[in-house]
Amino acid sequence: MTPFAVMDCVLLSRMSGLPPAVNLRELRDRLAICSEDVIYHHFCETWLRPTFDDPEFRNDFALWANSGLHDRVLAERLAIIDPYEYTAIADLRQHLLELIEERLSELQPWVPMARAGLEFNFMQATTVVFDTGERIGTPKHLADAVGRMTNGSIYFHFLEARRRPPLLQDDFGAWLTTLNGGYQRLIGALSEIDIYFSSLAEIRSEIVRVLAEMRGGQ
């Protein structure tokens, strides 16, 4: 049995090189040409930023629409977008642009604008991954190990992994798949955990709960 290697990660954020967006039209124009890394960062990497803690608006675009543009309607429409429902960032970009175009049409000729100092800055990041040295030998030890994991480890193994080709599956489920122990129910239960609308702490607790329940039922 190959042990599970526990990894951790941190973000190194930087400016994307695009000018900041002052209004909704500029946001649309920048989104149409920015790299996919920018969209991924503002949708999926927010969990790893210690300053980001808004359970109502999980992505930066929704947060800016609410706090920068004071457009609650648009903010709520953007907030319900789950990026993990899209296998390609290009499809996510298209949906995002369609929502913004729709809102611009509703509001024309008025274009929502942010005050000076509240512009939207387009960022991207590099994920630095490192080996913690910890190894999980058997599935029965997985729940205790997950309970001790850092936010970086939970993000890497359970969120980022779901967008990582070729499996597009969380690392815990992928590891269990390689074992001859009949873990299909557990793998399925892990895959059904809601990740986008939960904090990393909530996701960790839910993983531990699922693992503990399955262990207790064996």
TAURDA-V143278 format. One record per run of one state. SS is the DSSP state (a for helix, b for strand, c for the rest). FROM is the first residue (numbers start at 1). LEN is the number of residues. If there is no record, write none. Layout:
BEGIN
SS;FROM;LEN
SS;FROM;LEN
END
This chain:
BEGIN
c;1;3
b;4;12
c;16;5
b;21;1
c;22;1
b;23;1
a;24;10
c;34;2
a;36;9
c;45;1
a;46;3
c;49;11
a;60;8
c;68;4
a;72;8
c;80;3
a;83;3
c;86;3
a;89;19
c;108;5
b;113;1
c;114;6
b;120;1
c;121;2
b;123;14
c;137;2
a;139;10
c;149;2
a;151;13
c;164;7
a;171;7
c;178;6
a;184;8
c;192;8
a;200;18
c;218;1
END
